[in-house]
Amino acid sequence: MKFTAMKILTLIIKQKWFDAILSGEKTVETREVRPTNTKYISYRDNNTGKVYKKDSDVPESAWDSEKGVDTVINHYDAIQFWVGYEKNRPGALVEVKGVELVDVCDEETKEPIVYEHNGNEYTMTEIDYHLGKVIEKMNC
């Protein structure tokens, strides 16, 4: 079955996490966000409102401006989970009910962790996909 009208994110996971998703035990899929993770996020120049797929495409003036640049979550209707890389691997298409960016904080200070990449400062962030119903199972 094809779901062409849906925007689908494809992720590879281990069998134990796949089983936990199918059983309903695992309801959130978390991924680390880096400036190079263009499938999870984009960047909005707050001066112009223009959205860029890669941080390197954002004009230098946007980073230096008072309004700055915001991270924007890319929207997905569902996640296609696959177990490993085998040809006939198990898979499942799972609804995305919600999504949020979560700052990663230092355990002691509780302050967000900040790092530099290509001369720009970033807050270490994770993205949480809140999972809904299993839409379709493959090779299970």
Legacy VTK file of the C-alpha trace (Angstrom):
# vtk DataFile Version 3.0
C-alpha trace
ASCII
DATASET POLYDATA
POINTS 140 float
0.000 0.000 0.000
1.346 3.457 -0.925
0.657 6.598 1.101
1.649 9.216 -1.467
-0.280 12.100 0.108
1.518 11.641 3.424
4.895 13.140 4.224
6.912 10.197 5.566
10.228 10.160 7.445
12.245 6.939 7.092
14.291 5.763 10.084
16.364 2.643 10.760
16.013 1.142 14.251
16.994 -1.970 16.194
14.623 -4.914 16.605
14.069 -4.304 20.339
12.876 -0.714 19.706
10.737 -1.851 16.783
9.029 -4.454 18.986
8.483 -1.833 21.713
6.827 0.513 19.194
4.520 -2.224 17.885
3.509 -3.220 21.424
2.773 0.409 22.356
5.457 0.393 25.068
7.592 2.949 23.167
5.539 6.037 22.310
8.321 8.547 21.594
11.157 8.262 19.065
14.049 10.592 19.930
16.764 11.700 17.511
19.733 13.992 18.040
19.525 17.175 15.991
22.683 18.525 14.378
23.098 21.361 11.897
23.636 18.715 9.208
20.361 16.802 9.934
18.383 18.385 7.107
15.631 15.752 7.222
14.620 16.776 10.760
14.989 20.558 10.727
15.301 23.699 8.610
16.440 27.235 9.441
14.317 30.398 9.313
15.899 33.818 8.802
13.807 35.919 11.213
14.576 39.098 9.244
13.075 37.868 5.971
11.009 34.848 7.027
12.783 32.753 4.394
13.377 29.099 5.327
16.611 27.334 4.381
17.201 23.580 4.308
20.858 23.803 5.395
22.495 26.140 7.899
25.245 26.835 5.370
22.625 28.340 3.003
21.525 30.955 5.565
23.120 34.357 4.786
25.846 35.376 7.233
23.953 38.612 7.897
21.011 36.620 9.316
23.182 34.918 11.913
24.670 38.259 12.949
21.379 40.174 13.082
19.412 41.015 16.217
16.463 38.825 15.128
18.749 35.908 14.287
17.864 32.479 12.954
15.415 29.938 14.391
15.361 26.190 14.013
12.156 24.974 12.354
10.889 21.402 12.712
10.207 19.692 9.376
6.656 18.272 9.382
6.001 14.545 8.901
2.657 12.728 8.995
4.225 9.342 9.696
7.513 7.539 10.267
8.490 4.485 8.242
10.537 2.374 10.644
12.799 -0.339 9.242
14.773 -2.884 11.264
18.346 -2.915 9.963
19.318 -2.986 6.301
18.356 -6.492 5.097
16.262 -6.885 1.938
13.172 -8.447 3.590
13.474 -6.609 6.898
10.508 -5.929 9.160
8.991 -2.483 8.934
6.061 -0.429 10.104
4.484 2.851 9.109
3.535 4.721 12.294
1.500 7.903 12.703
3.236 10.998 14.128
0.865 12.621 16.644
3.199 15.435 17.638
6.776 16.608 17.628
8.913 18.840 19.822
12.469 20.105 20.087
14.055 19.514 23.479
17.240 21.262 24.627
19.909 18.937 26.006
21.051 20.326 29.364
24.150 19.803 31.467
23.317 17.334 34.263
24.979 19.458 36.954
24.148 23.037 35.954
20.849 22.247 34.171
21.885 24.840 31.566
21.447 24.071 27.847
24.637 22.780 26.228
25.933 25.170 23.552
28.502 24.263 20.884
30.013 25.795 17.761
29.731 24.451 14.212
31.139 26.273 11.163
31.529 29.458 13.201
27.914 29.520 14.443
26.652 28.730 17.948
24.011 26.030 18.411
22.138 24.694 21.404
22.399 20.906 21.636
18.920 19.659 20.816
16.941 16.458 20.417
13.721 15.995 18.506
10.940 13.892 20.029
8.400 12.335 17.674
5.254 11.348 19.586
3.984 8.172 17.981
0.370 7.263 17.296
-1.228 4.231 15.737
0.541 1.691 13.550
-0.802 2.338 10.048
0.817 -0.609 8.280
3.198 -3.495 9.068
5.586 -5.077 6.570
7.373 -8.449 6.846
6.308 -8.892 10.472
LINES 1 141
140 0 1 2 3 4 5 6 7 8 9 10 11 12 13 14 15 16 17 18 19 20 21 22 23 24 25 26 27 28 29 30 31 32 33 34 35 36 37 38 39 40 41 42 43 44 45 46 47 48 49 50 51 52 53 54 55 56 57 58 59 60 61 62 63 64 65 66 67 68 69 70 71 72 73 74 75 76 77 78 79 80 81 82 83 84 85 86 87 88 89 90 91 92 93 94 95 96 97 98 99 100 101 102 103 104 105 106 107 108 109 110 111 112 113 114 115 116 117 118 119 120 121 122 123 124 125 126 127 128 129 130 131 132 133 134 135 136 137 138 139
